[in-house]
Amino acid sequence: MARLTTHATFPRRRALNGGTALRNSILAIDIGGTGLKATVIDASGGFLADRVRVETPIGAPPREIVRILADLAHQLPAYDCISVGFPGVVRNGIIKTAANLGHDGWIGYDLAVALREVLGCPVRVMNDADLQGLGAIGGEGVEIVITLGTGFGTGIYLNGSVGPHLELAHHPFRKGETYEEQLGNAARKDIGNERWNRRVSKAIVQLRELLHFDMLYIGGGNAKHLELEASADVKIVSNSAGLSGGAKLWANG
């Protein structure tokens, strides 16, 4: 994807009308264990600009990540508000866990406030798998999203509404190891794609028995390595949902 670099042509945000964001365009940010990604989307989740991306500096303090995200924002067109997907538990914009970012400073960090102070407009933050699911689900019945990337993410939805975030990644899966230990990127590299695919298939069976989902969506950067048997209740989705799903955070104003 081409990178936008002309700051004078694309201001980072619109002027606010009476102090309230118009929310016609949204800066969508996806913080991952491998990459930091951003674009501007419309209210339906459609991309208004090419995505910009840099490698995630694992171990960097939160303030450094915020600075990099601000640099990415300056490469993009105007926006009214910000949606952020974060790889951990988030409550009211405050980070509770950040297992794959390698810095203890994330725990208790108010990412929503930090980005609002730097970029000057409203910010909403959600777990990245939950957010990706909002860009993928159909909105009927029990739907589950798993993301296969640096780690293992999950989101649960009932009739289109996101449920409480469960860190299934850190629950026991098989042979005394967690889902993340067995299905994360380090495991895939260690055992190879064929064995890793068999593990993913076993995880799907286990999740089906546990949650009785109507549809399971699989996203994340490692979804491209999947070779699963066809199933009517399992669908691989584009990784772009991790950005387009940000529109749903502002759907109700």
C-alpha positions, 0 to 999 in steps of 0.5 A: 500500500502507498503511504500518504506523507503530505501533512499540509494537504491532509490535516489530522482532524476536522474542527469540532462543531460545538465541541461534538465530533461529527463522526463522519470519518474515523481514524481507525488504529489497530495495535498488534504484536507485529504491526501498528496499522491505521487508516481513515474509515467512513461510518460504514467501515469503508476505507477512505485512505490507504492503510499505513503501517510500521513494525511494532517496537516490542518492549517500548513504553506506552508513550512511545507507541502513542508517539508513533501512532500520532505520526501515522495519523499525520499521514492520513486524511482528516477525521472526527474521532478515533477507534483503537483495537488493542491486544489485551483487556481494556476497560473504559479506555484503560489497559488491564493486560498487554501480554504481547507488547513487552512492557509493564507500563501498559497495565493501568495506562489510560490509552484513550486519554493519552491519544485524545491529548495528543490528537485532540479528538474523542477516542474509544478503545476496545480489545482488538479481537472484539473490534475485528469481530464487529467488522466481520459478524453477521449480527444473528445468533451466537457468533465467535471470532478468533484471531491468529497472529502473534497471540490468540484473540477471541470475541463473543457476540449475541445478535450483533452485540459484543459480550464480555471479553474473555481472555481464552488465550490464557486458558488451558487448551491441550497438553498443559498449555494454553491456546496462545502457547499452542496456537500463537505465532511462535508455536506455528514457526516451531512446529510448522504449518501442517501440525499447527493447522491440526491444532487449530482444527482441534481448537475449533472442535473444542470451541464448538463444544464449549460455546455452541456457536452459530458461526465462527470467524477466523482472522488475524495475520496467520489466517492466511496459513490455514488449510481447514476442511470446509464447514458451514459454520466457519469462515475466514475473514479479511484482516482489514476487519480489524480496522473497519470494525472501528466504525461500530464503536461510534455507530450510536454517537 
